[in-house]
Amino acid sequence: MPKLNQEFILYNLKDVREQIDKIIKLAEGGELDEIAFEADIAHAYHHLNFAWNIRHASPKRASQCIPEDFKEWSKYPADIEL
């Protein structure tokens, strides 16, 4: 099994946590609206998808992140069964 790209996984998961914390803070303060919620949840999903899809990319490839990779890595994972 290929080694996990822990640096990029961690970067993306920290971003997910920031987005979720932001959503919770807005909701707790009664300030969450549809537009903010949609933008923040989409951002969180993007980074979750990225964390999964980039997990086996080499550090070099991940740091280069060409447009085709960005598009693929941003997609909902096709290899996760719910």
C-alpha positions in Angstrom: 0.0 0.0 0.0 1.4 3.5 -0.9 2.6 5.8 1.9 0.1 8.4 2.9 0.9 12.0 2.1 0.4 13.1 5.7 1.6 16.7 5.3 -1.1 17.5 2.7 -3.8 15.4 4.5 -3.1 17.3 7.7 -3.2 20.7 5.9 -6.6 20.0 4.4 -8.1 18.5 7.6 -7.0 21.6 9.5 -8.8 23.7 7.0 -11.9 21.6 7.4 -11.8 22.0 11.1 -11.5 25.8 10.7 -14.5 25.9 8.4 -16.6 23.7 10.8 -15.6 25.8 13.8 -16.6 28.9 11.9 -20.0 27.4 11.1 -20.5 26.4 14.7 -19.6 29.8 16.0 -22.0 31.5 13.6 -24.8 29.1 14.4 -24.2 29.4 18.2 -24.4 33.2 17.8 -27.6 33.0 15.7 -25.7 34.6 12.8 -25.7 31.7 10.4 -27.5 32.4 7.2 -28.0 30.4 4.0 -25.3 32.1 2.0 -22.6 31.8 4.6 -23.6 28.2 5.4 -23.4 27.2 1.8 -20.1 28.8 1.2 -18.5 27.5 4.4 -19.8 23.9 4.0 -18.7 23.8 0.3 -15.3 24.9 1.4 -15.2 22.2 4.1 -16.3 19.5 1.6 -13.7 20.7 -0.9 -10.9 20.1 1.7 -12.3 16.8 2.8 -12.4 15.6 -0.8 -8.9 17.0 -1.3 -7.5 15.3 1.8 -8.8 11.9 0.6 -7.9 12.2 -3.1 -4.4 13.6 -2.5 -3.5 11.0 0.1 -1.2 8.9 -2.2 0.2 11.8 -4.3 3.9 12.4 -3.9 4.8 15.6 -2.1 6.2 17.0 -5.3 3.1 16.3 -7.3 0.9 17.6 -4.5 2.8 20.9 -4.2 2.8 21.4 -8.0 -1.0 20.7 -8.2 -1.6 21.3 -11.9 -5.1 22.4 -12.9 -6.0 18.8 -13.9 -5.0 17.5 -10.5 -6.9 20.2 -8.7 -10.0 19.4 -10.6 -9.7 15.6 -9.9 -8.6 16.0 -6.2 -11.6 18.4 -5.6 -14.2 15.8 -6.7 -16.2 13.7 -4.2 -14.2 10.4 -3.9 -15.4 7.6 -6.1 -13.7 5.0 -4.1 -15.5 5.5 -0.8 -18.6 3.4 -0.1 -21.2 4.9 2.2 
